Amino acid sequence: MRLLLPAGTTETALIDGISAAGAAPELMAHTPSADVEILEYGEPVASPVTPVSPNGCPTPAAVTRAVREVVGFDVSVIDAGLSRPTAAPTVELGAEPGSDIRVESAVPDANAAFDRAYDYGASLPDDELLIGETVPGGTTTALGVLTALGEPTRVSSSLPTNPIERKRRVVEEALAASDLEPGDCDGAPLEAIEAVGDPVQPVVAGIAAGALESGTEVTLAGGTQMVAVAAALRQAGIDAPLSIATTSFVADEQGDRLREACERFDCELTVTDPGFDGRDHVAMRRYCAGEAKEGVGMGGALSLVPDGRMGEVRDRLETVCARLGIDDDEGAAETEPRTESDATAEGTRGP
């Protein structure tokens, strides 16, 4: 099994109050670059921050890395609009960082990114693929795309209390900036992404479309952001079998809405509970309190854990958190940037 991880950024993430993907807005652009290093090497090696929420919840990359260390799977990282460099090896598809969706064109190269990603997905030799994502602000852009497509709209959040009304106001402003009404992009998903999406979306959709049409089994590893991708694929006429794998944290927040959305887009749904409520560790407590919930392929990775081995994943998550500087005794995490010399001196480590 291979996990593909498109990683990118959008200036939408800088809008106040819509994302917890980083302890401070000025550090958020580093989050995807650090996420892919954590997944590849077990900790940041060039990125100057460890992504944590303001309350100290570690990035889902820590969970996905813990699963990888327990069960093992291959990873390929795709640069889908990174705005900061990363030491992790990446596949370059020419994607650019996304603009704030409240400008006229948030992803002007959406069509080209989709086409390049399609060719890449079609060329892969794998029989099965998990496709994840890391892009701060991605639930807001997902809401934008779903609204532009005229699909039922409800998305998750990395925050304990979903600021859904704030997101809807942002999407209203974004649609107005692109001279669109809800549903105006029905049947034209790349137009929706270009107007109010993020650069990770056409890359995920393109890879999935190319892989599916070449006969590869595809699971979208994520929550409501992947629902938006599934909607785009179905509206693009891709009717091959498709799955979504997410966490119990997303499913609990969304209730019946998630299952109904998967039924609408003819997607098999897998929900995995990692059993974090059985551990008294700051990271697991924050997840159980409703932070982060999903991202960096977390739900898909957890779905790979064989019966009886989830306890090993929880043990390993504690090890990964210690490596990341997350001190359970104090509930503290490394949120301040390291110096450039610190990052450089650490060099690169093997997986």
N, C-alpha and C positions, 0 to 999 in steps of 0.2 A: 504494500500500500504506500502511496506517495501523497504527501500533503503539499499542495501548491499554496503559497502565501503571497498574493498580491498585496503590496504595501504602498500607501500613498498618503498625501495630505490634501486638505482643502481649507481655505481661509474661513470657511463656514464654522470651523471648530473654534475660532476666536470670538464668536458671538457670545456675549456674556450669558452664563447660566444654562448652557445646553449640553455640556460634556464634562465628564470627570476623568478624561483620559490624560491625566497629568496633574501634578500638584499645583501648577501655576500656568496661566495662559502663555507666558513667554517661553515656557519649556515644552509646550505641547507639540511643536513641530518636530521635536526630537523623538517623540513617542514611537512612531512606526520604525524608525531606524534602530532604536534601542530594542524594540520588540523582536525584530528579526535576528539581532545579535544574541538575545537571550535564548531564542529558539535554536539557533545554530551552535552557540558556544556555551550556553548555560548562564551567561551574565553579559552585561555590556562590556565591550572592549575598546570601542572608539567613541561611541555616543557618550556625551557627558552627563547623562542622567539615568537613573533607574525610574521607569514610569510607575508612579503611584498616584492614587486619588488624594484629594486634600485631607481625607480621613485616614490615609495610610493603607488603603487596599491595593495590593500589588496588581500589576497588569496581568490579564489572562495568559500572557506569554509564559508566566511562571508555571501555570497549571499545565499548559500544553507541553512545556519542556519537561515537567515532572513525568507526564505520561510517556513522553519519548524515551526518557531514561529508564523507564520500567519495561515497556513493551517493545520499543524500537520501531521506527518508521522513517522512510526517506523524506527529505524536505527539499523543495526548490522554492526560492524566494524570487518574486517578480517585482521589479521596480515599476510601480504603477503610479508614479508621480511623487516620489520622495522629494522633500525640499531640503533635507539634511543628509550628509553622507553617512554610509554605514560600512562597517568592516565585513559584514556578511556577504558572501558571494551572491550576486543577483543576475537574473535574466533581464536584459535591457530590451524593452519594447517601444521606447521612444515616448512614453507617456510623460506629460508635464503636470506639475502641481495644479490643483483646482482653485478657482477663484471663489469668493463669497457668492452664494447662490442668489444674493440680492442684486447682482449685476446682470447685464443682459445675457451673457453667455458664460456659464460657470465652467464648462468643459468644452472649449471650442474644437478640440481634436478628438471628440468622442467617436466619430465614425472611423477615423484612421486607427485609433487605439483598438477598437473592436476588431477591425480587419486583421491587424497584426497579431492580436491575441488569438483570433480564430485560427490563423495559420499555425501558430505555436501549439494550440490545443490539439489540432488535427494531426500534428507531427509526433505527438508523444506516444511511446510504445506501451505505456501502462495499460493493464486491463481495467484497473479501478483507480479513481482519483478522489481525494478529498480536496476541496478548494475552500480556503479560508479567506480572511481579510484582516488588515489592520489599517484603520483610517479614522482618526478622531473626528467627531462630528458626523459620523456616518449614519446614525439613525435619523438625523434631521434631513440629510440629503435623500435618504430612503423615503422619508415622508414626502419630500418634494416630488420624487419620481412617481411614487404611487398616486399622488394627487393629480399630477399632470396626465397620467395614464387613465385616470377616472376609476381607479380601483379603490375598494374599501380601505380606509386609512387609519391605522393604529400601529405605532411602532414602540419598541422598547426604549430603555435608557440605561446609561452607565451610572446614573444617579439613583439613590434609594427612592426618591420621590420623582416620578417621571414628569418633567416640565412640558407636558404635551401641548398645553395651550400656548406656551411660549414658542414652541416649535411650529405650531400651526400659524401663528402670526408671522413668523419668519418666512414660512412657505408662501403665505399670502403676498407678502412683499416681494418675494422672489418671482412668483408668477406674474405679478404686475410689471416687474422690471423687464420681463421677457414678453410682455403683451400677450399673456396666456390666461385662460380660464381653466378651472379644474376639468379634466377630461379632454382638453384640446389636443393632446398628443396620443389619444387612443389609436392603437395600431402603429405608432411611430415611436418605439421606445428609445431609439438613439437620439431623437429630437428632444425627448423628455430629459434624458441624461445630459445632453449638451446644455439645456436651459437651466436645469435646477438640480443636477446630480453632482457626483464627484468622480475623479479619474479612476478610482478603483472599480467602479461599477462596470464600465465598458470592458475593462480587462477581465474581470471575473466572468461576465456574460460571454465575451468572445472566446475565452479558453473553454468554458463549459460547452458552448455551441459547437466549436470545432471538435472537441473530444467526443461529445455525444453523437455527432453526425459521422464520426469515424468508428463508432461502435464501442467506445469506452464507457464504463459505468461511472457516473458522476454523482457525488454527494456534496452538496453545498454545506460547508461546515460553519454554521452561524445561526443567528436568530432572525429578527425582523428585517435586518439589512439584506439577508439572503432571500427573504420573501419578495423584496423589491426586485432582486435579480431574477428570481423565478418568474415574476410578473412580466419583466422585460423579455425573457426568453420565450414565454408563451405568446406574448403579443408579437414577437418577431417570427412566429410560426414554427418554433422548435417544439416538437411534440413528443420527443423521445422520453422514456422513463427517467425521472429525476427524483432525487431524495434530498431532504434537509435534515441535518443532525444538529441538535442544539442542547442546551443545558436545562435542567429543571428550574433554574433561576429565571430564565426567560419564560418558560412554559407556565410557571406559577404566576408571574406578573401578567401574562397575556390571557390566561384562562382559555376559554373556548375559542377566542379570536384566532389564536395561532393555528389550531387544528382546522378551523374553518377556512383560513387562508390557504393552507396546504391542500385542502380538498378542492378549493376553487382553482388552484393552479396545478392540480393533479400531481402533487408531490407526496411521496411517502415520508412520513415524519418519524424521526427517532429522537427520544428525549432521554437523557442520562442524568441521573442524580449521583453526584460524587460522594455523597454522605458526609459533607463537611459539618453538618450539625452534630456529629458525634465527636468532634475534636474541639478542644479549647485552645485554639491558636488564633492570633490576631488576623491573619490572612483569611482563614476559613470563617471566622466570625463576621468579617466585613462582607464576604460573599453572601453569607446567610442573612445579613442585614439588608441585602438588596443592591450592593454596589457591584459595578463592573458587569456581572451576569454572563457575559459572552465576549468573544473576540479572539483573534489570533488562532482560529480553528479549534477553540477549546471544546466545544460540544462534539465536534467530529472526532477529535483525539480521544475524548473520554469514551466515545462509543466503541473504540477499539479495545478497551480494557476487558480482558476475559473475566468471566464470573469468578469471584473469590479473590481477585487481585486489586480491588479498589483501595484496600487498606495500604497496600504497597505504594500506591500513588499518593495517598495522603501523607505517608511517611516521607516520601521523596519530595513532596511539596514543601514540607518543613525544612528539608535540607536545602532546596533551591532558595527558599526565602532567606535562610541564614547566609547563603552565598551572596544574595542580593543586598545584604545589610539590613534586613527586616528583623528587628529584635522583638521577639514575642513578649519578653518580660516587661518591656516598656510600651509595646505597641507602636514602635517608631520605625520609620523607614528612611532610607537615604533619599531626600527630596532635593537637596541642594546640588547644583552642578559640580562635578569634579573639574579640576583645572585641566587644560589641554595637555600639560606635561604629565599629569597623573594618568590620563587615558592613554597617552602614547607610551609611557613607561610600562604599562601592563601588557602591551603587545597583544597578540592573538593566541587563543587557546583552542585546542582540539575539542570536538564535540564529546 
